[in-house]
């Protein structure tokens, strides 16, 4: 049985909609506060920065202890530009 207001999840999704709609990634998948973005490492880093600052503007922050970065079939031998996200 749902505790509290059943609209809270929908309201949260609406609150972060502006931030998540700015992400230029494939995939760009969200379910409530869980998101998955993809692309080349620099694009993911850029989108992660957009998310971080967008959420900060509405007094939310990313829980970095629950974040994962997966490199799948990444063959680029060039080091990505150094940017500190977390």
ZAMARGU-4260 file (C-alpha; in steps of 0.2 Angstrom, whole numbers, plus 5000, padded with zeros to 4 digits):
<rodrens>
0) 5000/5000/5000 | 5007/5017/4995 | 5012/5028/5010 | 5009/5047/5009 | 5003/5057/4994
5) 5001/5046/4978 | 5004/5061/4967 | 5022/5064/4974 | 5030/5053/4961 | 5021/5062/4947
10) 5026/5079/4954 | 5044/5074/4956 | 5044/5068/4938 | 5037/5085/4932 | 5050/5095/4943
15) 5065/5087/4934 | 5057/5086/4917 | 5065/5102/4912 | 5082/5096/4916 | 5080/5079/4908
20) 5073/5086/4892 | 5089/5096/4889 | 5100/5080/4888 | 5106/5076/4871 | 5110/5057/4873
25) 5104/5041/4866 | 5099/5033/4877 | 5091/5046/4889 | 5079/5035/4900 | 5072/5041/4916
30) 5061/5033/4929 | 5057/5044/4944 | 5074/5049/4951 | 5084/5035/4941 | 5092/5040/4925
35) 5102/5032/4911 | 5111/5042/4898 | 5123/5035/4885 | 5135/5041/4871 | 5154/5044/4869
40) 5163/5048/4886 | 5164/5067/4883 | 5146/5068/4878 | 5141/5058/4894 | 5152/5070/4904
45) 5144/5085/4896 | 5126/5079/4899 | 5131/5074/4917 | 5136/5092/4920 | 5120/5098/4913
50) 5110/5087/4925 | 5121/5092/4940 | 5119/5111/4937 | 5100/5109/4932 | 5096/5099/4947
55) 5106/5111/4958 | 5095/5126/4951 | 5080/5117/4959 | 5088/5113/4975 | 5092/5095/4971
60) 5108/5086/4970 | 5115/5069/4963 | 5119/5056/4975 | 5136/5051/4968 | 5138/5035/4979
65) 5124/5028/4968 | 5131/5033/4951 | 5140/5021/4939 | 5150/5024/4924 | 5151/5010/4911
70) 5163/5010/4896 | 5156/4997/4884 | 5167/4993/4868 | 5176/5009/4871 | 5191/5008/4859
75) 5197/5027/4858 | 5215/5028/4864 | 5214/5046/4866 | 5212/5052/4884 | 5196/5061/4886
80) 5197/5079/4891 | 5200/5081/4910 | 5184/5087/4918 | 5180/5084/4936 | 5161/5080/4938
85) 5160/5073/4955
</rodrens>
